[in-house]
Amino acid sequence: MSTPIIEVRGLSKHYELGRWSFRTLQEDIRRLFGASSGYEKIGVQRRFWALEDVSFDVAKGEVLGIIGHNGAGKSTLCKLLSRITEPSVGEAILRGRTASLLEVGTGFHPDLTGRENIFLNGTILGMRRAEIRAQFDEIVAFAEVEKFLDTPARRYSSGMQVRLAFAVAAHLRAEILIADEVLAVGDLEFQKKCIGKMKSVAEKEGRTVLFVSHNLGAVQGLCGRAILIDRGRLAFDGRPEETIRHYVKARSEGSARVDLPPPEGPAGLRAIEVVPEDPEFGIDLPGESPFRLRMVSEFSEPLRGPRLDLSIVNHLGQRVLTLRSPDLAGEGGGDLAAGRYEHEVEIPGNLLAPGEYTVDAALHQPPAPPIDQHRHALSFRILPTSPLAQLLGKDAGLILGDYPWKERAVAA
């Protein structure tokens, strides 16, 4: 078995919160010598473990995804692997030169020009000037900053900084590339270029990539393996789709249910709920799985021909899907008796594109105006986990179309 290019063993990092809370040298000295000024009460010592007992290996040429919620410890792990900070406990062995892209502006001197920063980063990686020159034109073309090469980096926009930083990290001869949220800044076309380049350097050049992102679709499409960091610990290590599944389950807390106030009229809605196929997913729904929208209605008196309307609205306020129930009194029509009723409709998988949605609901007697209406009554998310969403990416449109096709040969 070949030796891993990265070995992480019991890696931990803690910080002392409140220990050095003083602003001036005089205040620190007074504290150290026990001056009774009240400053000692400010510095309450608490230990916070940003990363705790994390262990894993990465093989040469592997693309490893790292996911987790904000504050889970992903960036701390990247900083430890990049030698920006030292671990409190444990060790990380990296067998090769490492290029890191951790946040906007990292590794760039703001007073140096783009051209000078390219050579600076290459030198830090231990490359000779001739090696950097050999890659220079490719870096500039990839970053699309030709016009600004001789402009100080401090005048670059955040998008320009990220483009140049990624281009430098991806093109210079480092065996290991660490990219932390590289897709958080930049337009869609550049994000596609980044993903394509990371896939290329792994498959064609045998380089190792650690890819940190909240874009679960990109993680699943790019990586052959992913780990989940939760509260500073390694919570799961496996195939991307399995890791994403554990991540979604960890962040979802039951089904999303909104209880509504009693209606003012003779009838109204009392509750609306999103019911996933797997109850552990809550409001974060896998794109390939069906889910149900459940409503509870209440009638204080009989009502003739009532119907329910549901609309699913995307984050842009566009009504993506509208559903109308049949007559609630049944096929024969007539009056619906007074009482409380539960209604459900199933939304198939591979229908809604990944994104954030809200639900509008109404109870009415057509063609009269609604008796009871609730806009943006609850929200849910469709995750980019389905193969179809992966294939289409952000160009999927408002809804997906996973429907049966038929083919037949025809005469020329």
Number of C-alpha atoms within 10 A of each C-alpha: 3 6 11 17 19 19 17 19 16 15 22 23 22 16 14 12 13 13 14 13 15 16 8 8 9 10 15 16 12 15 19 10 8 12 12 10 10 11 15 18 10 12 15 12 14 12 11 13 17 19 28 22 16 20 16 15 14 19 16 20 20 21 27 25 27 27 26 25 17 11 13 19 23 24 20 19 25 22 17 19 23 21 13 11 13 16 21 15 14 16 18 22 13 17 14 14 15 20 27 26 24 21 18 20 19 13 17 20 16 16 13 16 19 27 19 17 22 26 19 19 20 23 14 12 16 13 17 12 12 9 15 21 14 11 16 18 11 15 25 21 12 20 20 16 19 14 8 16 17 13 17 17 24 16 13 18 12 15 16 21 24 25 25 27 28 25 23 27 23 27 19 23 20 19 22 29 27 24 25 22 17 22 21 15 17 15 10 12 8 18 17 13 14 19 17 12 17 22 22 14 20 19 14 9 11 16 24 27 28 21 26 26 21 16 14 22 23 21 26 23 18 18 21 15 20 25 23 24 23 21 17 24 20 19 16 17 18 15 16 26 20 15 24 26 15 17 22 20 19 16 16 16 14 17 18 19 19 15 14 15 10 13 16 9 11 14 23 24 26 18 18 25 21 25 22 23 16 15 16 19 23 23 26 24 29 24 25 20 17 17 20 16 18 16 22 17 20 18 18 14 13 16 17 14 19 23 17 23 16 21 19 20 20 22 10 8 11 12 16 14 15 13 13 14 14 14 19 18 17 12 9 8 13 15 16 17 13 14 12 14 13 13 14 15 14 13 15 14 19 24 21 25 27 27 16 15 21 18 23 19 23 19 22 18 15 13 6 7 11 18 18 17 17 16 13 14 17 19 20 19 19 22 23 27 25 20 15 18 23 17 12 12 17 15 10 16 12 16 14 17 12 12 7 5 5 4 5 4 5 5 3 3
